[in-house]
């Protein structure tokens, strides 16, 4: 039985799960005109400040991973890290 790997980034008192959907929104933010207020709304955060903290906290290799490659990139990362099933940023 295989465990699903969950990456989360702590923002204030909450944890934001990084998955294909989250990556799609983050990459749209990076490539198109979108304010932090809109980013917060689309990710279910309470304010632009939380969105800003998320952008500061998320590792660059995650931000630049295309959503379609997320699962293979996670597998690669886990092999490099020794196979841990959960990563908290």
Helices and strands as residue ranges (DSSP letters): E 6-11, E 14-18, H 20-31, H 36-43, H 48-57, H 60-63, G 67-69, H 70-81, E 86-88
